[in-house]
C-alpha cells in the first residue's frame, strides 16, 4: 500500500475543492500558492489518482476527487471535535461558520440578528453567502445552508424551516396610473418585475409563470432587492415575500392577506459538522429566528 497521506495535504485538498483555485486556497490557509500546488501534487502522488482537472478558470474535482471529499470531511470534523473537547473549547464557542442563504433572507433576516449572537459568543465569526444561486454543501462552500432546494442525497441533516408566502405588490404610483386590479385575471394587462432566468438563479424562483403563463416583463434582475427597488420605482408588479416587501412603505399589497404562491424553506448541514458546538449553535439560532417571527414565516405544514 502507498504511504498514507498527511492531514495537512488533505486540508489543502479540501480548501482547493471549496474555493476552486490555488490562489484563493493559499489566501484562506495563509500559505503561498506554490505550497498549495506542491501539496496537491504530493497528495495525488501518494494516492495514485488525479484529484483535480486543472483548467484556466480553476481547479475542478475529478471523479476520484469527489470520492475523496466525504472521507476527508469526516477526518476534518473528527479533528475539530477532538480539538474542541480536549482544549476546553467545548465550554466556549469559537471559530468560523460559513452560512449560505437566499439573498434577502440573509440580508434582512439573518444578518440583523448576528450582533446579539456575537455578544453572547465573542469568539464566533459568521461568513454569510447571501445570493440567488444556492451555494454548495457538497464542496463545503458553505457549512449550513438555508435553501428552497434541500439536498436529496448525502449525509446531511435536513429540516423544514417554514412555509414562505409570496404576495403581489406594486408602488402607489403604479397602482394609480394603471388599470385597476380587482381580480387575479386582471394582472394579464400589467407588466412585471421578475428574475432573470438564464441559469444564474435557482429554478425555485421561477414563480411568476405560476401566476400568469405569459407575463410581460418590464424589468428583470438576478437580485430580489433590485426587483424590489424597481417595483418601488413603478416599473411593474412584483411577487415578494413579506420580509422583502416590508423594508419600507413604498409598496402596497395588491391582494392584502392573500398569498398567491408558497414555497418551503429548508435548512441543511452535514451531519458530522453538527457535532461541533459552533455549528449546532448557528443551526439552532437560525431555526429559533424563524420560529420567533410568525408574521413573516408560517410553520411548516
C-alpha positions as CSV (number, residue, x, y, z in Angstrom):
1,X,0.0,0.0,0.0
2,X,1.2,3.5,-0.8
3,X,2.3,5.8,2.1
4,X,-0.7,7.3,3.9
5,X,-1.3,11.0,3.1
6,X,-0.6,13.7,5.6
7,X,-3.6,15.5,7.2
8,X,-2.2,18.9,6.1
9,X,-2.3,17.7,2.5
10,X,-5.9,16.7,2.9
11,X,-6.7,20.0,4.5
12,X,-5.2,21.8,1.4
13,X,-7.2,19.5,-0.9
14,X,-10.5,20.3,0.9
15,X,-9.8,24.1,0.7
16,X,-9.0,24.0,-3.0
17,X,-12.1,21.9,-3.6
18,X,-14.2,24.5,-1.8
19,X,-12.8,27.7,-3.3
20,X,-11.8,26.4,-6.7
21,X,-8.3,28.0,-7.2
22,X,-4.9,27.5,-5.6
23,X,-4.5,31.3,-5.1
24,X,-7.7,31.6,-3.1
25,X,-6.9,28.4,-1.2
26,X,-3.5,30.0,-0.3
27,X,-5.2,33.1,0.9
28,X,-7.6,31.2,3.1
29,X,-4.8,28.9,4.5
30,X,-2.3,31.8,4.7
31,X,0.3,29.9,2.8
32,X,2.0,30.5,-0.6
33,X,0.0,29.3,-3.6
34,X,3.1,27.4,-4.7
35,X,2.9,25.5,-1.5
36,X,-0.7,24.7,-2.2
37,X,0.2,23.4,-5.6
38,X,3.0,21.2,-4.2
39,X,0.8,19.7,-1.5
40,X,-1.9,18.8,-4.1
41,X,0.8,17.2,-6.3
42,X,2.1,15.2,-3.4
43,X,-1.3,14.0,-2.3
44,X,-2.1,12.9,-5.8
45,X,1.2,11.1,-6.0
46,X,0.6,9.3,-2.7
47,X,-2.9,8.3,-3.7
48,X,-2.0,7.4,-7.3
49,X,-5.0,9.4,-8.5
50,X,-5.7,12.7,-10.2
51,X,-7.9,14.7,-7.9
52,X,-8.4,17.9,-9.9
53,X,-9.0,18.8,-13.5
54,X,-6.7,21.9,-13.8
55,X,-8.4,24.5,-16.0
56,X,-7.6,28.1,-16.7
57,X,-10.8,29.0,-14.9
58,X,-9.8,27.0,-11.8
59,X,-9.5,23.5,-10.3
60,X,-12.4,21.2,-10.9
61,X,-12.8,17.9,-8.9
62,X,-12.4,14.7,-10.9
63,X,-14.4,11.6,-10.0
64,X,-11.6,10.5,-7.7
65,X,-11.6,13.9,-6.0
66,X,-15.3,13.8,-5.4
67,X,-15.0,10.3,-3.9
68,X,-12.3,11.5,-1.6
69,X,-14.3,14.6,-0.3
70,X,-16.6,12.8,2.2
71,X,-13.8,10.8,3.8
72,X,-11.6,13.9,4.1
73,X,-14.5,15.8,5.6
74,X,-15.2,13.2,8.2
75,X,-11.5,13.4,9.2
76,X,-11.8,17.2,9.4
77,X,-14.9,17.1,11.5
78,X,-13.4,14.4,13.8
79,X,-10.3,16.6,14.3
80,X,-12.3,19.7,15.0
81,X,-14.5,17.8,17.5
82,X,-11.4,16.4,19.2
83,X,-9.7,19.8,19.5
84,X,-12.9,21.3,20.9
85,X,-13.2,18.6,23.5
86,X,-9.5,18.4,24.5
87,X,-8.7,22.1,24.7
88,X,-11.8,23.1,26.7
89,X,-13.4,24.8,23.7
90,X,-16.5,22.7,24.3
91,X,-17.2,25.1,27.1
92,X,-16.9,28.1,24.9
93,X,-17.8,28.7,21.3
94,X,-15.1,30.0,18.9
95,X,-14.3,29.8,15.2
96,X,-15.9,30.4,11.9
97,X,-19.2,29.1,10.5
98,X,-20.0,29.6,6.8
99,X,-23.7,30.0,6.1
100,X,-25.5,30.2,2.7
101,X,-28.9,31.7,2.4
102,X,-31.3,33.2,-0.2
103,X,-30.2,36.8,-0.7
104,X,-33.0,38.7,1.1
105,X,-33.2,36.1,4.0
106,X,-29.5,36.6,4.7
107,X,-29.6,40.4,4.5
108,X,-32.9,41.2,6.1
109,X,-33.5,38.3,8.5
110,X,-30.2,36.6,9.5
111,X,-27.6,39.5,9.4
112,X,-29.5,41.8,11.8
113,X,-29.7,39.0,14.4
114,X,-25.9,38.3,14.5
115,X,-24.9,41.2,16.7
116,X,-26.8,39.8,19.6
117,X,-25.5,36.3,18.9
118,X,-21.9,37.6,18.9
119,X,-22.4,39.5,22.1
120,X,-23.1,36.1,23.7
121,X,-20.2,34.4,21.9
122,X,-17.5,36.9,21.0
123,X,-15.2,34.2,19.5
124,X,-17.8,33.2,16.9
125,X,-17.5,34.5,13.4
126,X,-20.1,34.1,10.7
127,X,-19.3,34.1,6.9
128,X,-22.5,34.8,5.1
129,X,-23.1,34.0,1.4
130,X,-26.5,35.5,0.6
131,X,-27.1,35.1,-3.1
132,X,-29.8,34.0,-5.6
133,X,-28.0,30.8,-6.6
134,X,-27.6,28.5,-3.6
135,X,-24.0,27.6,-2.8
136,X,-22.8,24.0,-2.4
137,X,-22.8,21.9,0.7
138,X,-21.1,19.1,-1.2
139,X,-17.8,21.0,-1.5
140,X,-18.4,22.8,1.8
141,X,-18.6,26.1,0.0
142,X,-20.9,26.7,3.0
143,X,-21.4,24.6,6.1
144,X,-25.0,25.4,6.8
145,X,-27.5,26.1,4.0
146,X,-30.9,27.8,4.1
147,X,-32.5,26.9,0.8
148,X,-35.5,26.3,-1.3
149,X,-33.8,23.2,-2.7
150,X,-32.9,20.7,0.1
151,X,-30.2,18.1,-0.8
152,X,-31.7,14.8,-1.9
153,X,-28.7,12.6,-1.2
154,X,-25.7,12.6,1.2
155,X,-25.0,12.5,4.9
156,X,-26.9,15.7,5.7
157,X,-29.3,16.7,8.4
158,X,-32.3,18.5,6.7
159,X,-35.2,20.2,8.3
160,X,-38.1,22.3,7.0
161,X,-37.8,25.8,8.4
162,X,-41.0,27.4,7.3
163,X,-43.5,28.0,4.6
164,X,-42.8,31.3,2.8
165,X,-45.7,33.1,1.2
166,X,-45.4,35.4,-1.8
167,X,-47.8,38.3,-2.3
168,X,-48.3,40.7,-5.2
169,X,-47.0,44.2,-4.7
170,X,-46.7,47.5,-6.6
171,X,-46.0,51.1,-5.8
172,X,-48.8,53.5,-5.1
173,X,-47.8,55.5,-8.2
174,X,-48.0,52.4,-10.4
175,X,-51.4,51.5,-8.9
176,X,-52.8,55.0,-9.6
177,X,-51.5,55.2,-13.2
178,X,-52.6,51.8,-14.5
179,X,-55.9,49.9,-14.9
180,X,-57.4,48.7,-11.6
181,X,-56.7,45.1,-10.5
182,X,-59.9,43.8,-8.9
183,X,-59.4,40.1,-9.5
184,X,-56.5,37.8,-10.4
185,X,-57.3,37.7,-14.1
186,X,-56.7,41.4,-14.4
187,X,-53.0,41.0,-14.0
188,X,-52.5,40.0,-17.6
189,X,-53.0,43.6,-18.6
190,X,-49.9,44.6,-16.5
191,X,-46.2,44.5,-16.6
192,X,-44.0,42.6,-14.1
193,X,-40.7,42.8,-12.4
194,X,-39.0,39.4,-12.2
195,X,-35.9,37.3,-12.0
196,X,-33.6,36.7,-15.0
197,X,-34.0,33.0,-15.7
198,X,-30.7,32.1,-17.5
199,X,-29.3,29.7,-15.0
200,X,-27.8,32.4,-12.8
201,X,-30.6,31.9,-10.2
202,X,-32.3,28.9,-8.7
203,X,-35.1,27.4,-10.7
204,X,-37.2,27.5,-7.5
205,X,-37.5,31.2,-8.1
206,X,-39.5,30.6,-11.3
207,X,-42.7,31.6,-9.6
208,X,-44.2,34.3,-11.9
209,X,-45.2,31.7,-14.5
210,X,-47.4,30.1,-11.9
211,X,-49.3,33.3,-11.6
212,X,-49.7,34.0,-15.3
213,X,-48.5,31.8,-18.1
214,X,-47.1,34.6,-20.4
215,X,-46.1,37.5,-18.2
216,X,-45.0,40.8,-19.8
217,X,-41.7,41.7,-18.0
218,X,-40.6,45.3,-17.9
219,X,-37.5,44.7,-15.7
220,X,-35.5,41.6,-14.7
221,X,-32.6,41.1,-12.3
222,X,-30.8,38.3,-10.5
223,X,-31.3,40.3,-7.3
224,X,-34.6,40.3,-5.5
225,X,-33.5,43.5,-3.8
226,X,-33.1,45.1,-7.2
227,X,-36.5,43.9,-8.1
228,X,-38.0,45.5,-5.0
229,X,-36.3,48.8,-5.9
230,X,-37.6,48.6,-9.5
231,X,-41.2,47.9,-8.3
232,X,-41.0,50.8,-5.9
233,X,-40.0,53.0,-8.8
234,X,-43.2,52.0,-10.6
235,X,-41.7,49.6,-13.2
236,X,-44.4,47.0,-12.6
237,X,-46.0,44.4,-10.4
238,X,-43.7,42.1,-8.3
239,X,-44.1,38.9,-6.3
240,X,-42.3,39.2,-3.0
241,X,-42.1,37.7,0.5
242,X,-43.1,39.9,3.4
243,X,-39.6,40.1,4.7
244,X,-38.6,41.7,1.4
245,X,-41.6,43.9,0.8
246,X,-41.8,45.3,4.4
247,X,-38.4,47.0,4.3
248,X,-40.2,50.3,3.6
249,X,-43.6,51.9,3.0
250,X,-43.2,52.4,-0.8
251,X,-45.1,49.3,-1.8
252,X,-48.7,48.3,-1.4
253,X,-50.1,44.8,-1.5
254,X,-52.5,44.3,-4.4
255,X,-54.4,41.5,-2.7
256,X,-54.0,42.1,1.1
257,X,-54.0,38.9,3.1
258,X,-54.0,36.7,0.0
259,X,-50.8,34.8,-0.7
260,X,-50.5,33.9,-4.3
261,X,-47.6,31.5,-4.1
262,X,-45.9,29.4,-1.4
263,X,-42.5,27.8,-1.1
264,X,-40.9,25.7,1.6
265,X,-37.7,27.0,3.2
266,X,-35.3,24.4,4.4
267,X,-32.1,24.2,6.5
268,X,-29.4,21.6,5.8
269,X,-25.9,20.8,7.1
270,X,-23.5,17.9,7.0
271,X,-24.3,15.6,9.9
272,X,-20.7,15.4,11.1
273,X,-20.4,19.2,11.4
274,X,-23.4,19.4,13.7
275,X,-21.4,17.5,16.3
276,X,-19.3,20.7,16.7
277,X,-20.8,23.2,19.1
278,X,-20.4,26.4,17.0
279,X,-22.2,24.8,14.0
280,X,-25.0,23.4,16.2
281,X,-25.4,26.9,17.8
282,X,-25.8,28.6,14.5
283,X,-28.2,25.9,13.3
284,X,-30.4,26.4,16.4
285,X,-30.1,30.2,16.1
286,X,-31.5,30.2,12.6
287,X,-34.4,27.8,13.5
288,X,-35.3,29.9,16.5
289,X,-35.0,33.1,14.5
290,X,-37.6,31.9,12.0
291,X,-39.9,30.5,14.8
292,X,-39.9,33.8,16.5
293,X,-41.3,35.7,13.5
294,X,-44.7,34.2,12.7
295,X,-45.7,37.4,10.9
296,X,-43.0,36.6,8.3
297,X,-43.0,32.8,8.2
298,X,-45.6,30.2,8.5
299,X,-44.9,27.0,10.4
300,X,-44.2,24.1,8.1
301,X,-47.2,22.1,7.1
